[in-house]
Amino acid sequence: MGDAFIRHIELLGYEKRFFPSQHYVYMFLVKWNDLSEKLIYRRFTEIYEFHKVLKEMFPIESGDINMEKRIIPHLPAPKWFDGQRSTESRQGTLAEYCYALVNLPHKISRCQHVVSFFAVRHDDTSPVTDSQIRKPEVFILPKDAKKTLTDITGPIVLQTYRAIADYEKSSTSEMALQAGDMVDVVEKSESGWWFCQMKDKRGWVPAAYLEPMDGPDESEEQEPNYAGEQYIVQKSYTAVEEDELSLKEGDVIEVIHKLLDGWWVIRKDETTGYYPSMYLQKAGESNTSVKNQLRNQSAPPRRSTIRNVKSIHKQGRKQISQETYRRNSKKYIQSRRNMKDKFQNKANVIIEKNEQEENKPKAQPAVPPRPSKDLILNRCTESTRRKVL
């Protein structure tokens, strides 16, 4: 196999660190020619020094001899004091720089200087920290900003979760966990698969295996909506647990509770139960390639099926019983029927009233009395008075 080289460099965001003093480091996901992906951290001052040496190594391509021949991208110098605002606003420029760098001719993009700088260091996998100092704050580059690199919006702070049991991955896109592992959640998908990172590892993890550090309750979960949202089943599923529903492709159902672990409570006629959200599509929505890929995966495991669960919280997550779902759902259906009957009866009464009013004979206007002779002589014209006389 040939020498190692970089296929792609993706800026993920930045970290605010507090040891040995407050400073900021950018997070890069470096994809290598052997298909490995490594997470590295670099200060902007380091990146700028790397950039200066690269220009010295390739004076023609850097435009030192003739500016028209410059192909090495520009990079602004660091400010006298780099705070969070400048660190954040510089992300678009830095992302564009990395993209251009990898696409330079091979003599530059694959030179030892570039390969060495973006290679994993010891402090990338084991950063120097102090337990007495605050934990680093992580800010992820928003999805929209990755599409439009010049338009950087506010950062997203990653949440830390803890694994409640061991998890063995079943595909290369997943990440294995051991009970007690601490992971940062990069993306929470409605499918119940969350994209997480732990040191230099990244991958999809079932949300059921994770619990938040600050408490067992998931504040992001919506309250039940017994009015229901109409969804269409895109993939058949046969129930394994008693509280699950078996449905066929094309069935129309109503979602009454969206849960973060990817198992939603749905209603089919008057029956309620759990169903994998990744196999559902909102009525009127069109298919996307991402959704189609998700439906080819298996449904994530449910919390109730995980063995040897060890939570750090005294109380478990507050869960609504299936009986409560059924009871409240039936109440809502009944109230909806009663309301419908009430409006129907009211509409029938209005129709009957209208029909009765239409069938009634219309009142004829009264004939005015004929004016007296004296009134005509006093108020009418000469021609009218002549007719009376």
C-alpha beads as a LAMMPS data file, in Angstrom:
LAMMPS data file: protein, C-alpha beads

389 atoms
388 bonds

1 atom types
1 bond types

-500.0 500.0 xlo xhi
-500.0 500.0 ylo yhi
-500.0 500.0 zlo zhi

Masses

1 110.0

Atoms # bond

1 1 1 0.000 0.000 0.000
2 1 1 1.267 3.526 -0.819
3 1 1 1.921 6.465 1.473
4 1 1 -0.933 7.783 3.567
5 1 1 -2.813 10.826 2.285
6 1 1 -5.946 12.779 3.223
7 1 1 -9.162 12.368 1.241
8 1 1 -11.285 14.922 3.074
9 1 1 -11.122 17.357 6.010
10 1 1 -14.405 18.390 7.643
11 1 1 -14.666 21.160 10.227
12 1 1 -17.076 19.972 12.930
13 1 1 -16.979 23.026 15.214
14 1 1 -14.848 24.172 18.108
15 1 1 -14.232 23.583 21.813
16 1 1 -13.893 26.114 24.583
17 1 1 -11.283 24.762 27.022
18 1 1 -10.314 26.007 30.468
19 1 1 -6.963 24.302 31.109
20 1 1 -4.209 25.382 31.438
21 1 1 -6.053 28.640 30.671
22 1 1 -9.155 29.518 28.684
23 1 1 -8.611 28.957 24.958
24 1 1 -10.349 27.624 21.844
25 1 1 -9.533 24.678 19.582
26 1 1 -11.154 23.681 16.290
27 1 1 -12.429 20.127 15.791
28 1 1 -11.668 18.433 12.465
29 1 1 -12.782 15.067 11.135
30 1 1 -9.936 13.866 8.894
31 1 1 -10.738 11.089 6.411
32 1 1 -7.715 9.121 5.179
33 1 1 -7.062 7.000 2.113
34 1 1 -7.405 3.769 4.157
35 1 1 -11.053 4.824 4.856
36 1 1 -10.274 5.583 8.520
37 1 1 -11.705 8.716 10.152
38 1 1 -9.823 10.541 12.906
39 1 1 -10.924 13.393 15.142
40 1 1 -8.240 16.021 15.808
41 1 1 -8.092 19.369 17.628
42 1 1 -6.000 22.390 16.548
43 1 1 -5.652 25.971 17.728
44 1 1 -5.957 28.635 15.064
45 1 1 -2.430 29.895 15.798
46 1 1 -1.145 26.388 14.976
47 1 1 -3.111 26.350 11.716
48 1 1 -1.734 29.740 10.723
49 1 1 1.858 28.678 11.419
50 1 1 1.239 25.555 9.307
51 1 1 -0.092 27.821 6.543
52 1 1 3.001 30.082 6.634
53 1 1 5.390 27.114 6.306
54 1 1 3.317 25.697 3.426
55 1 1 3.640 29.009 1.549
56 1 1 7.414 28.997 2.076
57 1 1 7.639 25.428 0.717
58 1 1 5.715 26.319 -2.451
59 1 1 6.534 29.965 -3.311
60 1 1 5.178 29.764 -6.863
61 1 1 1.826 28.252 -5.833
62 1 1 1.570 30.764 -2.976
63 1 1 1.919 33.713 -5.369
64 1 1 5.211 35.046 -3.971
65 1 1 6.730 35.211 -7.462
66 1 1 3.616 35.889 -9.529
67 1 1 0.258 36.507 -7.839
68 1 1 -1.617 35.246 -10.922
69 1 1 -0.203 31.758 -10.338
70 1 1 -1.349 31.523 -6.700
71 1 1 -3.453 28.422 -5.956
72 1 1 -2.835 28.019 -2.210
73 1 1 -5.886 29.514 -0.465
74 1 1 -5.685 32.644 1.676
75 1 1 -5.952 32.491 5.462
76 1 1 -6.290 35.595 7.668
77 1 1 -3.755 36.111 10.442
78 1 1 -4.856 35.504 14.030
79 1 1 -6.023 38.511 16.021
80 1 1 -4.126 39.893 18.975
81 1 1 -6.842 38.381 21.184
82 1 1 -8.986 35.542 19.842
83 1 1 -12.250 35.376 21.744
84 1 1 -15.316 33.228 21.182
85 1 1 -16.851 35.635 18.673
86 1 1 -13.815 35.610 16.369
87 1 1 -13.428 31.831 16.804
88 1 1 -17.039 31.318 15.768
89 1 1 -17.059 33.784 12.857
90 1 1 -13.859 32.279 11.401
91 1 1 -15.423 28.817 10.907
92 1 1 -16.683 29.482 7.373
93 1 1 -13.285 30.697 6.164
94 1 1 -11.501 27.779 7.821
95 1 1 -13.895 25.208 6.338
96 1 1 -13.344 26.643 2.857
97 1 1 -9.571 26.640 3.415
98 1 1 -9.539 22.919 4.306
99 1 1 -11.707 22.064 1.302
100 1 1 -9.377 23.951 -1.050
101 1 1 -6.270 22.488 0.598
102 1 1 -7.280 18.863 0.004
103 1 1 -8.095 19.621 -3.640
104 1 1 -4.697 21.152 -4.447
105 1 1 -2.254 19.213 -6.693
106 1 1 -0.904 16.071 -5.027
107 1 1 2.580 17.488 -4.558
108 1 1 1.010 19.969 -2.095
109 1 1 -2.060 18.192 -0.655
110 1 1 -0.150 14.946 -0.084
111 1 1 3.169 16.386 1.039
112 1 1 4.627 15.331 4.378
113 1 1 3.970 18.761 5.903
114 1 1 0.196 18.437 5.353
115 1 1 0.043 14.775 6.365
116 1 1 2.010 15.367 9.575
117 1 1 -0.012 18.381 10.656
118 1 1 -3.381 16.596 10.350
119 1 1 -2.175 13.285 11.784
120 1 1 -3.531 12.244 15.196
121 1 1 -1.456 13.412 18.152
122 1 1 -1.382 12.095 21.689
123 1 1 -3.307 15.106 23.019
124 1 1 -6.066 14.533 20.414
125 1 1 -6.987 11.208 22.029
126 1 1 -6.007 12.159 25.593
127 1 1 -6.324 15.932 26.001
128 1 1 -4.646 17.479 29.049
129 1 1 -7.396 18.250 31.559
130 1 1 -7.762 19.076 35.218
131 1 1 -10.643 17.597 37.214
132 1 1 -10.881 20.835 39.213
133 1 1 -11.459 22.917 36.094
134 1 1 -14.733 23.124 34.166
135 1 1 -15.339 20.561 31.465
136 1 1 -14.718 21.843 27.888
137 1 1 -17.763 23.290 26.118
138 1 1 -18.374 21.918 22.629
139 1 1 -19.931 23.964 19.813
140 1 1 -20.956 22.131 16.642
141 1 1 -21.072 23.811 13.254
142 1 1 -24.808 23.936 12.271
143 1 1 -25.972 21.772 9.354
144 1 1 -27.120 24.762 7.303
145 1 1 -23.706 26.375 7.667
146 1 1 -22.032 23.296 6.145
147 1 1 -24.132 23.785 3.023
148 1 1 -23.472 27.552 2.908
149 1 1 -20.074 27.995 4.527
150 1 1 -20.192 31.784 4.383
151 1 1 -23.383 31.899 6.425
152 1 1 -22.524 30.815 9.963
153 1 1 -25.328 30.870 12.506
154 1 1 -25.291 30.324 16.256
155 1 1 -23.429 27.304 17.671
156 1 1 -24.998 24.187 19.129
157 1 1 -23.727 22.900 22.458
158 1 1 -23.311 19.119 22.602
159 1 1 -25.037 17.188 25.388
160 1 1 -23.239 14.491 27.335
161 1 1 -25.005 11.159 27.922
162 1 1 -24.029 7.998 29.769
163 1 1 -24.376 4.403 28.556
164 1 1 -26.608 2.347 30.868
165 1 1 -25.513 -1.058 29.480
166 1 1 -23.040 -2.681 27.089
167 1 1 -23.907 -2.403 23.399
168 1 1 -22.294 -4.437 20.625
169 1 1 -22.418 -2.718 17.255
170 1 1 -23.880 -4.640 14.320
171 1 1 -22.505 -2.498 11.471
172 1 1 -19.506 -0.302 10.701
173 1 1 -21.607 2.867 10.984
174 1 1 -22.472 2.116 14.630
175 1 1 -20.376 2.593 17.769
176 1 1 -19.936 -0.016 20.510
177 1 1 -20.497 1.035 24.123
178 1 1 -19.730 -0.236 27.586
179 1 1 -21.838 0.588 30.624
180 1 1 -20.660 3.890 32.076
181 1 1 -19.153 5.271 28.854
182 1 1 -19.665 9.023 28.430
183 1 1 -20.577 10.180 24.919
184 1 1 -21.374 13.531 23.331
185 1 1 -24.519 13.466 21.201
186 1 1 -23.977 15.210 17.859
187 1 1 -27.388 14.460 16.312
188 1 1 -30.671 13.123 17.678
189 1 1 -32.601 11.418 14.904
190 1 1 -36.326 10.709 15.229
191 1 1 -35.509 7.149 14.175
192 1 1 -34.113 6.437 17.669
193 1 1 -30.521 6.201 16.384
194 1 1 -28.321 8.992 17.740
195 1 1 -24.972 10.000 16.238
196 1 1 -22.414 10.218 19.037
197 1 1 -18.723 10.802 19.528
198 1 1 -16.407 9.515 22.268
199 1 1 -12.772 10.633 22.088
200 1 1 -11.697 9.591 18.587
201 1 1 -14.684 7.283 17.934
202 1 1 -17.908 8.335 16.212
203 1 1 -21.003 6.381 15.159
204 1 1 -24.707 5.663 15.596
205 1 1 -25.960 4.454 18.986
206 1 1 -29.500 3.400 20.052
207 1 1 -30.986 6.192 22.176
208 1 1 -32.463 3.576 24.531
209 1 1 -28.937 2.784 25.774
210 1 1 -28.264 6.384 26.819
211 1 1 -29.398 8.507 29.749
212 1 1 -28.762 12.203 30.394
213 1 1 -26.367 13.132 33.169
214 1 1 -28.572 15.738 34.848
215 1 1 -31.667 13.575 35.314
216 1 1 -33.691 10.674 33.946
217 1 1 -36.456 12.815 32.464
218 1 1 -36.214 13.747 28.807
219 1 1 -37.385 17.353 28.630
220 1 1 -37.209 17.277 24.822
221 1 1 -39.949 14.659 24.547
222 1 1 -43.285 16.018 23.458
223 1 1 -46.448 15.583 25.457
224 1 1 -48.984 13.085 24.078
225 1 1 -51.215 14.527 21.385
226 1 1 -54.373 12.444 21.469
227 1 1 -55.780 14.380 18.513
228 1 1 -53.166 12.449 16.532
229 1 1 -51.116 13.190 13.410
230 1 1 -51.829 11.107 10.338
231 1 1 -48.928 8.932 9.136
232 1 1 -48.582 6.185 6.527
233 1 1 -46.732 2.919 7.197
234 1 1 -43.767 2.620 4.811
235 1 1 -42.507 -0.745 6.063
236 1 1 -44.344 -3.666 7.645
237 1 1 -43.473 -4.742 11.162
238 1 1 -44.608 -7.724 13.255
239 1 1 -45.006 -7.043 16.973
240 1 1 -42.515 -8.741 19.284
241 1 1 -43.679 -7.296 22.610
242 1 1 -47.286 -7.304 23.848
243 1 1 -47.557 -3.495 23.757
244 1 1 -46.433 -3.219 20.119
245 1 1 -48.630 -3.181 16.994
246 1 1 -48.288 -5.253 13.824
247 1 1 -48.958 -3.209 10.687
248 1 1 -48.630 -3.606 6.936
249 1 1 -47.165 -1.250 4.385
250 1 1 -49.742 1.330 3.316
251 1 1 -51.743 1.300 6.565
252 1 1 -52.898 4.745 7.708
253 1 1 -52.442 5.410 11.422
254 1 1 -52.354 8.315 13.883
255 1 1 -49.267 9.142 15.965
256 1 1 -50.244 10.254 19.472
257 1 1 -46.835 10.349 21.225
258 1 1 -43.383 10.884 19.685
259 1 1 -40.651 9.438 21.911
260 1 1 -36.929 10.085 21.515
261 1 1 -35.953 6.411 21.499
262 1 1 -37.616 5.967 18.099
263 1 1 -40.628 3.972 19.306
264 1 1 -43.760 6.084 18.879
265 1 1 -47.171 5.407 20.362
266 1 1 -49.677 5.142 17.528
267 1 1 -53.407 4.569 17.152
268 1 1 -55.030 2.295 14.601
269 1 1 -58.819 2.611 14.851
270 1 1 -59.258 2.285 18.653
271 1 1 -56.094 0.250 19.313
272 1 1 -52.857 1.851 20.554
273 1 1 -49.311 0.519 20.778
274 1 1 -45.633 1.119 20.010
275 1 1 -44.264 1.171 16.461
276 1 1 -40.793 2.043 15.016
277 1 1 -40.874 5.675 13.890
278 1 1 -38.334 4.985 11.129
279 1 1 -40.995 2.927 9.310
280 1 1 -43.517 5.789 9.260
281 1 1 -43.959 8.764 6.963
282 1 1 -46.141 11.789 7.579
283 1 1 -49.127 11.954 5.246
284 1 1 -48.400 14.249 2.310
285 1 1 -44.600 14.107 2.721
286 1 1 -42.372 12.894 -0.103
287 1 1 -39.697 10.220 0.207
288 1 1 -36.036 11.196 0.621
289 1 1 -32.895 9.123 0.094
290 1 1 -32.010 9.480 3.802
291 1 1 -35.395 8.139 4.900
292 1 1 -35.161 5.269 2.442
293 1 1 -31.755 4.312 3.834
294 1 1 -33.060 4.396 7.394
295 1 1 -35.943 2.090 6.530
296 1 1 -33.453 -0.482 5.302
297 1 1 -31.908 -0.604 8.784
298 1 1 -33.317 -2.527 11.710
299 1 1 -35.419 -0.780 14.339
300 1 1 -33.468 0.339 17.434
301 1 1 -33.915 -1.716 20.635
302 1 1 -36.386 -0.544 23.261
303 1 1 -35.400 0.340 26.812
304 1 1 -37.658 -2.407 28.186
305 1 1 -35.696 -5.079 26.267
306 1 1 -32.220 -4.097 27.572
307 1 1 -30.773 -6.436 30.176
308 1 1 -28.470 -5.469 33.071
309 1 1 -29.503 -1.822 32.927
310 1 1 -27.561 0.254 35.462
311 1 1 -28.794 3.806 35.882
312 1 1 -27.047 6.466 37.965
313 1 1 -30.401 7.985 38.870
314 1 1 -32.523 6.789 41.782
315 1 1 -35.722 6.997 39.770
316 1 1 -36.215 5.757 36.250
317 1 1 -37.682 7.724 33.400
318 1 1 -41.331 8.643 33.813
319 1 1 -43.193 6.488 31.351
320 1 1 -46.882 6.465 30.517
321 1 1 -48.475 3.048 30.758
322 1 1 -50.108 1.529 27.721
323 1 1 -53.404 1.392 29.616
324 1 1 -53.247 5.181 30.098
325 1 1 -52.634 5.647 26.381
326 1 1 -55.627 3.454 25.533
327 1 1 -57.927 5.089 28.058
328 1 1 -57.092 8.674 27.071
329 1 1 -57.172 7.787 23.403
330 1 1 -60.654 6.291 23.698
331 1 1 -61.797 9.352 25.628
332 1 1 -60.575 11.605 22.854
333 1 1 -62.185 9.479 20.122
334 1 1 -65.492 9.489 22.039
335 1 1 -65.374 13.250 22.596
336 1 1 -64.610 13.730 18.898
337 1 1 -67.605 11.571 17.992
338 1 1 -69.846 13.443 20.421
339 1 1 -68.698 16.750 18.986
340 1 1 -69.325 15.475 15.472
341 1 1 -72.826 14.247 16.399
342 1 1 -73.546 17.564 18.111
343 1 1 -72.569 19.547 15.051
344 1 1 -74.513 17.124 12.833
345 1 1 -77.661 17.526 14.940
346 1 1 -77.226 21.294 14.983
347 1 1 -76.797 21.292 11.205
348 1 1 -79.969 19.158 10.807
349 1 1 -81.960 21.601 12.983
350 1 1 -80.766 24.538 10.901
351 1 1 -81.684 22.724 7.673
352 1 1 -85.160 21.873 9.012
353 1 1 -85.687 25.488 10.095
354 1 1 -84.665 26.753 6.695
355 1 1 -86.968 24.265 4.982
356 1 1 -89.919 25.307 7.202
357 1 1 -89.302 28.969 6.495
358 1 1 -89.122 28.297 2.766
359 1 1 -92.444 26.348 2.834
360 1 1 -94.311 29.105 4.695
361 1 1 -96.589 31.279 2.434
362 1 1 -95.012 34.660 1.923
363 1 1 -96.951 37.577 3.488
364 1 1 -98.580 39.899 0.936
365 1 1 -98.096 43.687 1.298
366 1 1 -101.116 45.625 2.689
367 1 1 -103.108 47.849 0.246
368 1 1 -102.839 51.510 1.346
369 1 1 -106.172 53.353 2.003
370 1 1 -107.543 55.692 -0.692
371 1 1 -107.029 59.419 0.200
372 1 1 -110.111 61.464 0.963
373 1 1 -111.550 64.108 -1.387
374 1 1 -110.553 67.000 0.860
375 1 1 -106.943 65.703 1.110
376 1 1 -106.716 65.488 -2.695
377 1 1 -108.077 69.023 -3.159
378 1 1 -105.636 70.472 -0.618
379 1 1 -102.393 68.626 -1.595
380 1 1 -102.619 67.397 -5.183
381 1 1 -101.875 69.125 -8.487
382 1 1 -104.459 70.977 -10.575
383 1 1 -104.869 68.080 -13.039
384 1 1 -105.601 65.602 -10.198
385 1 1 -108.115 67.966 -8.575
386 1 1 -109.989 68.283 -11.895
387 1 1 -110.508 64.476 -11.991
388 1 1 -112.113 64.548 -8.544
389 1 1 -114.438 67.457 -9.328

Bonds

1 1 1 2
2 1 2 3
3 1 3 4
4 1 4 5
5 1 5 6
6 1 6 7
7 1 7 8
8 1 8 9
9 1 9 10
10 1 10 11
11 1 11 12
12 1 12 13
13 1 13 14
14 1 14 15
15 1 15 16
16 1 16 17
17 1 17 18
18 1 18 19
19 1 19 20
20 1 20 21
21 1 21 22
22 1 22 23
23 1 23 24
24 1 24 25
25 1 25 26
26 1 26 27
27 1 27 28
28 1 28 29
29 1 29 30
30 1 30 31
31 1 31 32
32 1 32 33
33 1 33 34
34 1 34 35
35 1 35 36
36 1 36 37
37 1 37 38
38 1 38 39
39 1 39 40
40 1 40 41
41 1 41 42
42 1 42 43
43 1 43 44
44 1 44 45
45 1 45 46
46 1 46 47
47 1 47 48
48 1 48 49
49 1 49 50
50 1 50 51
51 1 51 52
52 1 52 53
53 1 53 54
54 1 54 55
55 1 55 56
56 1 56 57
57 1 57 58
58 1 58 59
59 1 59 60
60 1 60 61
61 1 61 62
62 1 62 63
63 1 63 64
64 1 64 65
65 1 65 66
66 1 66 67
67 1 67 68
68 1 68 69
69 1 69 70
70 1 70 71
71 1 71 72
72 1 72 73
73 1 73 74
74 1 74 75
75 1 75 76
76 1 76 77
77 1 77 78
78 1 78 79
79 1 79 80
80 1 80 81
81 1 81 82
82 1 82 83
83 1 83 84
84 1 84 85
85 1 85 86
86 1 86 87
87 1 87 88
88 1 88 89
89 1 89 90
90 1 90 91
91 1 91 92
92 1 92 93
93 1 93 94
94 1 94 95
95 1 95 96
96 1 96 97
97 1 97 98
98 1 98 99
99 1 99 100
100 1 100 101
101 1 101 102
102 1 102 103
103 1 103 104
104 1 104 105
105 1 105 106
106 1 106 107
107 1 107 108
108 1 108 109
109 1 109 110
110 1 110 111
111 1 111 112
112 1 112 113
113 1 113 114
114 1 114 115
115 1 115 116
116 1 116 117
117 1 117 118
118 1 118 119
119 1 119 120
120 1 120 121
121 1 121 122
122 1 122 123
123 1 123 124
124 1 124 125
125 1 125 126
126 1 126 127
127 1 127 128
128 1 128 129
129 1 129 130
130 1 130 131
131 1 131 132
132 1 132 133
133 1 133 134
134 1 134 135
135 1 135 136
136 1 136 137
137 1 137 138
138 1 138 139
139 1 139 140
140 1 140 141
141 1 141 142
142 1 142 143
143 1 143 144
144 1 144 145
145 1 145 146
146 1 146 147
147 1 147 148
148 1 148 149
149 1 149 150
150 1 150 151
151 1 151 152
152 1 152 153
153 1 153 154
154 1 154 155
155 1 155 156
156 1 156 157
157 1 157 158
158 1 158 159
159 1 159 160
160 1 160 161
161 1 161 162
162 1 162 163
163 1 163 164
164 1 164 165
165 1 165 166
166 1 166 167
167 1 167 168
168 1 168 169
169 1 169 170
170 1 170 171
171 1 171 172
172 1 172 173
173 1 173 174
174 1 174 175
175 1 175 176
176 1 176 177
177 1 177 178
178 1 178 179
179 1 179 180
180 1 180 181
181 1 181 182
182 1 182 183
183 1 183 184
184 1 184 185
185 1 185 186
186 1 186 187
187 1 187 188
188 1 188 189
189 1 189 190
190 1 190 191
191 1 191 192
192 1 192 193
193 1 193 194
194 1 194 195
195 1 195 196
196 1 196 197
197 1 197 198
198 1 198 199
199 1 199 200
200 1 200 201
201 1 201 202
202 1 202 203
203 1 203 204
204 1 204 205
205 1 205 206
206 1 206 207
207 1 207 208
208 1 208 209
209 1 209 210
210 1 210 211
211 1 211 212
212 1 212 213
213 1 213 214
214 1 214 215
215 1 215 216
216 1 216 217
217 1 217 218
218 1 218 219
219 1 219 220
220 1 220 221
221 1 221 222
222 1 222 223
223 1 223 224
224 1 224 225
225 1 225 226
226 1 226 227
227 1 227 228
228 1 228 229
229 1 229 230
230 1 230 231
231 1 231 232
232 1 232 233
233 1 233 234
234 1 234 235
235 1 235 236
236 1 236 237
237 1 237 238
238 1 238 239
239 1 239 240
240 1 240 241
241 1 241 242
242 1 242 243
243 1 243 244
244 1 244 245
245 1 245 246
246 1 246 247
247 1 247 248
248 1 248 249
249 1 249 250
250 1 250 251
251 1 251 252
252 1 252 253
253 1 253 254
254 1 254 255
255 1 255 256
256 1 256 257
257 1 257 258
258 1 258 259
259 1 259 260
260 1 260 261
261 1 261 262
262 1 262 263
263 1 263 264
264 1 264 265
265 1 265 266
266 1 266 267
267 1 267 268
268 1 268 269
269 1 269 270
270 1 270 271
271 1 271 272
272 1 272 273
273 1 273 274
274 1 274 275
275 1 275 276
276 1 276 277
277 1 277 278
278 1 278 279
279 1 279 280
280 1 280 281
281 1 281 282
282 1 282 283
283 1 283 284
284 1 284 285
285 1 285 286
286 1 286 287
287 1 287 288
288 1 288 289
289 1 289 290
290 1 290 291
291 1 291 292
292 1 292 293
293 1 293 294
294 1 294 295
295 1 295 296
296 1 296 297
297 1 297 298
298 1 298 299
299 1 299 300
300 1 300 301
301 1 301 302
302 1 302 303
303 1 303 304
304 1 304 305
305 1 305 306
306 1 306 307
307 1 307 308
308 1 308 309
309 1 309 310
310 1 310 311
311 1 311 312
312 1 312 313
313 1 313 314
314 1 314 315
315 1 315 316
316 1 316 317
317 1 317 318
318 1 318 319
319 1 319 320
320 1 320 321
321 1 321 322
322 1 322 323
323 1 323 324
324 1 324 325
325 1 325 326
326 1 326 327
327 1 327 328
328 1 328 329
329 1 329 330
330 1 330 331
331 1 331 332
332 1 332 333
333 1 333 334
334 1 334 335
335 1 335 336
336 1 336 337
337 1 337 338
338 1 338 339
339 1 339 340
340 1 340 341
341 1 341 342
342 1 342 343
343 1 343 344
344 1 344 345
345 1 345 346
346 1 346 347
347 1 347 348
348 1 348 349
349 1 349 350
350 1 350 351
351 1 351 352
352 1 352 353
353 1 353 354
354 1 354 355
355 1 355 356
356 1 356 357
357 1 357 358
358 1 358 359
359 1 359 360
360 1 360 361
361 1 361 362
362 1 362 363
363 1 363 364
364 1 364 365
365 1 365 366
366 1 366 367
367 1 367 368
368 1 368 369
369 1 369 370
370 1 370 371
371 1 371 372
372 1 372 373
373 1 373 374
374 1 374 375
375 1 375 376
376 1 376 377
377 1 377 378
378 1 378 379
379 1 379 380
380 1 380 381
381 1 381 382
382 1 382 383
383 1 383 384
384 1 384 385
385 1 385 386
386 1 386 387
387 1 387 388
388 1 388 389
